[in-house]
Amino acid sequence: MQLQVARIGKPHGIRGEVTVQVLTDAPGDRFVPGTEFVVEPAKAGPLTITSARWNKDILLLGFEEISTRNQAEEIRGAKLFIETEELEEDDDEGWYEHELVGLVVRVGSQVVGKVTALNTMPVQDLLVIEDADGKEILVPFVEEIVPEVNVEDGYVLLTPPPGLFELNTDASGSDTEEDDAETKDDA
């Protein structure tokens, strides 16, 4: 199975370097010279890293196959993947998005939705959950709120704080706006 580790951004300079949106928690291990990536769309790859350097908080990559700014522009938006069989099996610290998407979300024994994505953020990750009404709910992926992830049995157990599922609903905001409008009309 393939795991996306980056998305190519805009060109940097005239020698074919590109900025990348890093989608891995181990960029120092993934982006080393000689690493070859499977690329989507396939016509843009494979790509082999020749250089990797940080410019402030932005990772810049150079590839053997890309030597000009115009070539770099042509691969803008491409996704870089590695084969998950290459990954070490001793990483019990977390989960990859492809392992979580599709899992049933439960609070106690009640099914409340399904995981649709994992947003990796600098401070903490967020589970994206779709509830029975099709609404998207963002849940901090921390042990206090997500105490159990059981990939084998196909579920995630939540212990949400009060109001977490109501926080993102449209109903909570629209009533207030209508009340505000009525108050202005009355004045």
Disulfide bonds with the S-S distance in Angstrom:
none
